[in-house]
Amino acid sequence: MSGINYSEKIPNNVNLSEDRTLQRALEQWQPNFINWWDDMGPEGSKDMDVYLRTAVSVDPQGWAQFGHVKMRDYRWGVFLNPGDQERKIHFGDHIGEKAWQDVPGEHRANLRRIIVTQGDTEPASVEQQRHLGLTAPSMYDLRNLFQINVEEGRHLWAMVYLLHKYFGKDGREEADALLQRNSGNEDNPRILQAFNEKTPDWLSFFMFTYFTDRDGKFQLCALAESAFDPLARTTKFMLTEEAHHMFVGESGVSRTIQRTVDVMNQLNTDDVAKLRAAGVIDLPTIQRYINFHFSVTIDLFGADQSSNAATFYSSGLKGRYEEGKRADDHVLKGNTYKILAVEEGKLIEKEVPMLNALNEVLRDDYITDSKGGIDRWNRVIEKAGISFKLTAPHKAFHRNIGSLSGSKITPDGRVVTSEEWMAKVGEWLPTNEDRAYVGSLMGRVVEPGKFANWIAPPVMGINRQAVDFDYVRFS
């Protein structure tokens, strides 16, 4: 079960050839996917040979191989982690029962909704990143962008397989709709607002892949606990690929900071105007980008109190992050959790039933994880001997979902008036001027081993290749 059959039209390790009806349905969907890729995938990339990793097994040891391939010919397919017929449900009302190999009728609608929402994010991020290849700061970075793009495409395939195999006509219609919605489209946008935001520059891309792909990690980890075994096995393998996306984000921001502090020391200045004149991204601007992407991403976890979250957990559809490592009864009927609210102009904590606060539980786990990367970015600054510290904003800052939606709260957690917010928001979130400046730095650099002025080279290349390896070959 660990090997992947590449002799099939649709590479897979799920014995697709034994289910001719499903195979035909997916083969009919495949040309629509390629048409979507041609229309909405990376612009101007059609004739490039890209040094990509391709999954060849779901065994954690040696699961991928590397080689130059045209992205349009990338072997997208359907790969699930090996199954365990004795696997038991380990949380919720069905705890101790055997995991489901088919969709129970009473959970059909909710499971379909979960799969469609996850599936919708995958092509959305490809669409958001469509134009970035035209302004890549290096060939190394261009290759990393394209690697993320093809893997998001494969993650779409993972969800489409589940829809086709387990949800009949409804699933086929939902799979078609995944290619009909488009990021930012006024008439038919993507489901989640963060996936309708523009990704106009590479600093935004690195922030997106660090923060927003990390949301993907936590959502996939929660789904990997699911009582619906095919979903759990699918998302476990998706997580293997997802790790690289977050690496691209964390290392990209780190390299941006490295170049900035190097220039700060060369010029012996922290003056924003002088640093911008030197063509690097000043640290206060990086902080504002962090504030924006962090706050937009934590909204993706949903309302702080949610009856849907309670239902998904109690039904066994979606667990918590690292459910198996938690020392409680995994049913949570009597447990409580603290959430934030604004009362009389102040932030307060309220105890609520934990089942209803599971979005907040996942959000808090995510925040802890996100802060680790910010700490590592700060070490780059400290090592350069510069007195500046990047921080994650307060989780109540710039929120548009849940009980905090609409409240005006500063990055350090103070409730302020609308007037004070408007007076200071340019210090907290990227301004039009910030975005225009960062945009002005974006120019394509694709000579092997060369890098744009605003970013430092990586410490090492991909798959033990040299930094100046020809990661992308242009026709």
C-alpha positions in Angstrom: 0.0 0.0 0.0 3.0 2.4 0.4 4.1 2.3 -3.2 2.4 4.5 -5.8 1.4 3.2 -9.2 2.7 5.5 -11.9 1.6 3.4 -14.8 -1.9 4.6 -14.3 -3.4 7.7 -16.0 -4.0 8.9 -12.4 -1.1 7.8 -10.2 -2.5 6.3 -7.0 -2.0 3.8 -4.2 -5.8 3.1 -3.7 -6.2 0.4 -6.4 -8.2 2.8 -8.5 -8.2 0.4 -11.5 -10.4 -2.0 -9.4 -13.2 0.6 -9.3 -13.8 1.4 -12.9 -16.8 3.7 -12.3 -14.7 5.9 -9.9 -11.7 5.7 -12.3 -13.8 6.9 -15.2 -15.3 9.7 -13.1 -11.9 11.0 -12.0 -10.5 10.7 -15.6 -13.4 12.9 -16.7 -12.5 15.4 -14.0 -8.8 15.4 -14.9 -9.0 17.5 -18.2 -11.0 20.1 -16.3 -8.2 20.2 -13.7 -5.6 20.7 -16.4 -7.7 23.4 -18.1 -7.9 25.1 -14.7 -4.2 24.8 -14.2 -3.5 26.3 -17.7 -5.9 29.2 -16.9 -5.2 29.9 -13.2 -1.8 28.2 -12.5 1.6 29.9 -12.5 1.7 32.5 -15.2 4.2 32.0 -18.0 5.5 28.7 -16.7 4.2 26.4 -19.5 7.6 25.6 -21.1 9.8 25.6 -18.0 11.5 22.4 -16.7 11.4 22.6 -12.9 13.4 20.6 -10.4 10.4 19.2 -8.4 10.0 16.5 -5.8 7.3 13.9 -6.7 5.8 11.5 -4.3 6.7 7.9 -5.1 5.6 6.3 -1.8 3.7 7.1 1.4 6.5 5.5 3.4 8.1 8.3 5.5 11.5 6.9 4.5 12.3 7.8 0.9 8.8 9.0 0.0 9.8 11.3 -2.9 12.2 11.6 -5.8 13.6 14.8 -7.4 14.0 15.7 -11.1 13.3 18.3 -13.7 9.7 18.1 -15.1 7.3 20.4 -16.8 4.6 21.4 -14.2 1.8 20.7 -16.6 3.1 17.1 -16.8 3.5 16.7 -13.0 2.1 13.4 -11.9 -0.7 14.6 -9.7 -2.6 11.7 -8.0 -4.4 10.1 -5.1 -2.2 8.9 -2.2 -3.4 7.8 1.2 -1.3 6.6 4.2 -1.5 2.9 4.9 -4.7 1.8 6.6 -5.2 -0.1 9.8 -8.3 -2.2 9.8 -8.3 -2.3 13.6 -8.1 1.4 14.1 -10.5 2.7 16.8 -12.2 6.0 17.2 -10.4 7.8 20.0 -12.6 10.8 20.8 -16.2 12.0 20.9 -19.4 10.1 21.4 -18.2 7.1 19.4 -15.0 6.6 21.3 -13.8 2.9 21.3 -15.8 2.0 18.2 -14.1 0.9 15.0 -13.2 3.7 12.6 -15.5 4.2 9.7 -14.5 3.0 6.2 -17.6 4.5 4.7 -19.6 7.7 5.5 -22.4 7.2 8.1 -25.6 8.7 6.7 -26.2 11.0 9.6 -22.8 12.6 9.2 -22.8 12.8 5.4 -23.6 16.5 5.1 -21.1 17.6 7.7 -18.3 15.5 6.4 -18.9 16.8 2.9 -18.8 20.4 4.1 -15.5 19.8 5.9 -13.9 18.2 2.8 -15.2 20.8 0.5 -13.9 23.7 2.7 -10.5 22.1 3.0 -10.5 21.3 -0.7 -11.4 24.9 -1.7 -8.3 26.3 0.0 -5.9 24.3 -2.2 -6.6 25.7 -5.7 -7.3 29.1 -4.0 -3.7 29.5 -2.9 -2.4 28.6 -6.4 -4.7 31.3 -7.8 -3.5 33.8 -5.2 0.2 33.1 -6.2 -0.4 33.0 -9.9 1.6 36.0 -10.8 4.5 35.7 -8.3 6.8 33.8 -10.7 7.1 37.0 -12.8 8.8 38.7 -9.8 10.8 35.9 -8.3 13.9 37.1 -6.3 15.9 34.1 -7.4 15.7 30.9 -9.4 15.9 29.0 -6.0 12.8 30.9 -4.8 11.0 30.4 -8.1 11.5 26.6 -7.8 10.1 26.7 -4.2 7.0 28.6 -5.4 6.4 26.1 -8.1 6.9 23.1 -5.7 4.2 24.6 -3.4 1.9 25.2 -6.4 2.0 21.6 -7.7 1.5 20.2 -4.2 -1.5 22.4 -3.5 -2.8 21.0 -6.8 -2.2 17.4 -5.5 -4.0 18.3 -2.2 -7.0 19.3 -4.3 -6.8 15.9 -6.0 -6.8 14.3 -2.5 -10.1 16.0 -1.5 -11.7 15.4 -5.0 -11.0 11.7 -4.6 -12.9 11.6 -1.4 -15.8 13.6 -2.8 -16.0 11.3 -5.9 -15.6 8.0 -4.0 -17.8 8.6 -1.0 -20.4 11.3 -1.9 -22.0 10.2 -5.2 -23.7 12.8 -7.4 -23.4 15.5 -4.7 -19.6 14.8 -4.4 -19.1 15.0 -8.2 -20.9 18.4 -8.3 -18.9 19.7 -5.4 -15.6 18.5 -7.1 -16.7 20.5 -10.3 -17.4 23.6 -8.2 -13.9 23.5 -6.7 -12.6 24.5 -10.2 -15.4 27.0 -10.8 -14.8 29.3 -7.8 -11.8 31.6 -8.1 -9.9 33.6 -5.5 -11.1 37.1 -5.3 -13.8 36.6 -7.9 -16.7 38.9 -7.1 -19.4 36.6 -8.4 -18.0 33.2 -7.3 -15.2 33.7 -4.7 -13.4 31.1 -2.6 -15.2 30.0 0.6 -12.9 31.4 3.2 -12.0 35.2 3.0 -8.3 34.8 3.6 -8.2 32.9 0.3 -9.7 35.8 -1.5 -6.9 38.2 -0.4 -4.3 39.2 -2.9 -0.7 37.9 -2.6 0.9 40.8 -4.5 4.5 40.4 -3.5 7.1 38.0 -2.1 7.0 39.2 1.4 3.3 38.6 1.4 4.0 35.1 -0.1 6.5 34.2 2.6 4.1 35.4 5.3 1.3 33.5 3.7 3.3 30.3 3.6 4.5 30.7 7.2 1.2 31.8 8.8 -1.6 30.6 6.5 -0.1 27.3 5.5 0.4 26.7 9.2 -3.4 27.0 9.6 -3.5 24.3 7.0 -1.2 22.2 9.1 -3.4 22.5 12.2 -6.6 21.9 10.3 -5.1 18.8 8.6 -3.8 17.5 12.0 -7.3 17.9 13.4 -8.8 16.0 10.4 -6.1 13.3 10.7 -7.8 12.3 13.9 -11.1 11.8 12.2 -13.3 8.7 12.7 -13.8 8.7 8.9 -10.6 6.7 8.2 -10.1 7.6 4.5 -10.1 11.3 5.5 -7.6 10.6 8.3 -5.3 8.7 6.0 -5.5 11.3 3.3 -4.7 14.2 5.5 -1.8 12.4 7.2 0.0 12.2 3.8 -0.9 15.8 2.9 1.0 16.8 6.1 4.2 15.2 4.8 4.1 17.6 1.8 2.8 20.6 3.8 6.0 20.9 5.9 8.0 22.2 3.0 5.5 25.1 2.5 6.0 26.3 6.0 9.8 26.0 5.6 9.6 28.2 2.5 7.7 30.9 4.5 9.9 30.8 7.6 13.2 30.7 5.8 12.0 33.4 3.3 11.1 35.9 6.1 14.4 34.9 7.9 16.4 35.7 4.7 14.6 39.0 4.2 15.5 39.9 7.8 19.1 38.8 7.3 19.5 41.1 4.4 17.9 44.0 6.2 20.1 43.7 9.3 23.2 43.3 7.2 22.5 46.6 5.5 21.6 48.2 8.8 25.0 47.3 10.0 26.7 48.4 6.8 25.1 51.8 6.9 25.0 52.0 10.7 21.4 53.1 10.7 17.9 52.1 11.6 16.4 55.1 9.7 13.5 53.7 7.6 14.1 56.3 4.8 17.8 55.4 4.4 17.1 51.6 4.5 14.4 52.0 1.8 16.8 54.1 -0.2 19.2 51.1 0.0 16.5 48.8 -1.3 15.8 46.6 1.7 12.6 46.0 3.8 12.8 47.8 7.1 11.9 45.9 10.3 8.8 48.0 11.2 7.3 47.2 7.8 8.1 43.5 8.4 6.3 43.8 11.8 3.2 45.3 10.1 3.1 42.4 7.6 3.3 40.0 10.5 0.4 41.7 12.2 -1.7 41.5 9.1 -1.1 37.9 8.1 -1.2 36.6 11.7 -4.6 38.3 12.4 -6.2 37.3 9.1 -5.0 33.7 9.6 -6.3 33.2 13.1 -9.7 34.3 11.9 -9.6 31.2 9.7 -10.2 29.0 12.8 -13.7 30.4 13.1 -15.8 31.8 15.8 -14.6 31.4 19.4 -17.9 29.7 20.3 -19.3 27.3 17.7 -22.0 24.7 17.9 -20.6 23.2 14.6 -17.2 22.7 16.3 -18.9 20.9 19.1 -20.9 18.7 16.7 -17.8 17.9 14.6 -15.9 16.8 17.7 -18.7 14.8 19.4 -19.5 13.1 16.1 -15.9 12.0 15.7 -15.5 14.0 12.5 -12.7 16.4 13.6 -10.4 16.1 16.6 -8.1 18.4 18.4 -4.4 19.0 17.5 -2.5 15.9 18.8 -5.6 14.5 20.3 -3.9 11.3 21.4 -1.4 13.2 23.5 -4.0 14.9 25.7 -4.7 13.7 29.2 -8.4 14.0 29.5 -11.5 11.8 28.7 -11.6 12.9 25.0 -15.3 13.4 25.4 -15.2 16.9 27.1 -18.8 17.0 28.2 -18.0 18.7 31.5 -14.9 20.6 30.5 -14.6 24.4 30.2 -12.2 26.7 28.3 -11.4 30.4 28.5 -12.3 32.7 25.6 -11.9 36.5 25.3 -14.7 39.1 25.1 -15.0 42.9 25.3 -17.2 44.2 28.1 -17.4 47.8 29.2 -14.5 48.8 27.1 -12.2 46.1 28.5 -11.0 42.7 27.4 -12.1 40.0 29.8 -11.9 36.2 29.9 -15.0 34.0 30.1 -15.3 30.4 31.0 -17.4 28.5 28.4 -18.1 24.8 27.7 -14.9 23.4 26.0 -16.9 21.6 23.3 -18.3 24.9 22.1 -14.8 26.5 22.3 -12.8 24.0 20.2 -12.1 26.5 17.5 -10.4 28.6 20.2 -8.5 25.6 21.5 -7.1 25.0 18.0 -6.4 28.7 17.5 -4.4 28.8 20.8 -2.4 25.7 19.8 -1.7 27.5 16.4 -0.6 30.7 18.1 1.9 28.9 20.3 3.4 27.2 17.3 3.5 30.4 15.2 5.4 32.2 17.9 8.2 29.7 17.6 9.1 31.0 14.2 9.0 34.6 15.3 11.4 33.7 18.1 13.8 32.3 15.4 13.5 35.5 13.3 14.4 37.5 16.4 17.5 35.4 16.8 18.7 36.6 13.4 18.2 40.2 14.6 19.9 39.6 17.9 22.9 37.9 16.2 23.3 41.0 14.2 23.5 43.0 17.4 20.4 45.1 16.6 18.0 46.2 19.3 14.6 45.4 17.7 12.1 42.6 18.6 9.4 41.3 16.3 6.2 40.1 18.1 3.0 38.3 17.4 0.1 40.7 17.9 -2.5 40.0 20.6 -5.0 37.5 19.4 -7.8 40.0 19.8 -6.1 42.4 17.3 -7.8 43.1 13.9 -10.3 40.3 14.3 -13.3 39.9 11.9 -14.8 36.6 13.2 -16.5 35.8 16.4 -17.2 37.8 19.5 -14.2 40.1 19.0 -15.3 41.0 15.5 -15.5 44.8 15.1 -13.8 45.6 18.4 -10.9 48.0 18.1 -8.0 46.4 19.9 -4.3 47.3 19.6 -1.5 44.8 18.9 -0.7 44.9 22.7 -4.3 44.1 23.6 -5.8 47.4 24.6 -9.4 48.3 23.7 -9.4 51.7 22.0 -12.0 54.0 20.3 -12.6 54.0 16.6 -10.9 57.4 16.5 -7.7 56.2 18.1 -7.7 53.1 15.9 -8.0 55.2 12.7 -5.2 57.5 14.0 -2.8 54.7 14.7 -3.7 51.8 12.3 -0.9 52.9 9.9 1.6 52.0 12.6 0.0 48.5 13.1 -1.0 47.3 9.6 0.7 47.7 6.2 -0.2 51.0 4.6 -0.7 51.6 0.9 2.8 53.2 1.0 4.3 50.1 2.6 2.8 47.8 0.0 3.8 50.1 -2.9 7.4 50.2 -1.6 7.6 46.4 -1.2 6.0 46.1 -4.6 8.7 48.4 -6.1 11.4 46.0 -5.0 9.8 43.1 -6.8 11.9 42.4 -10.0 12.6 39.0 -11.5 16.1 37.6 -10.8 16.5 34.1 -12.4 20.2 33.8 -13.2 21.5 30.8 -11.2 23.1 31.8 -7.9 21.9 35.5 -8.1 19.5 37.0 -5.6 17.4 40.2 -5.5 19.0 43.0 -3.4 16.3 42.7 -0.6 16.8 39.1 0.3 19.8 37.0 1.4 20.7 33.7 -0.2 19.7 30.5 1.6 22.3 28.6 3.6 21.9 25.5 1.4 20.1 24.4 -1.8 17.3 21.9 -2.3 18.0 18.2 -2.0 21.7 18.7 -1.4 22.1 20.7 -4.6 24.2 23.8 -4.8 22.5 27.2 -4.2 23.4 28.1 -7.8 22.0 24.8 -9.3 19.7 25.3 -12.4 16.5 24.7 -10.5 14.4 26.0 -13.4 15.3 25.5 -17.0 13.8 27.9 -19.4 13.0 26.7 -22.9 
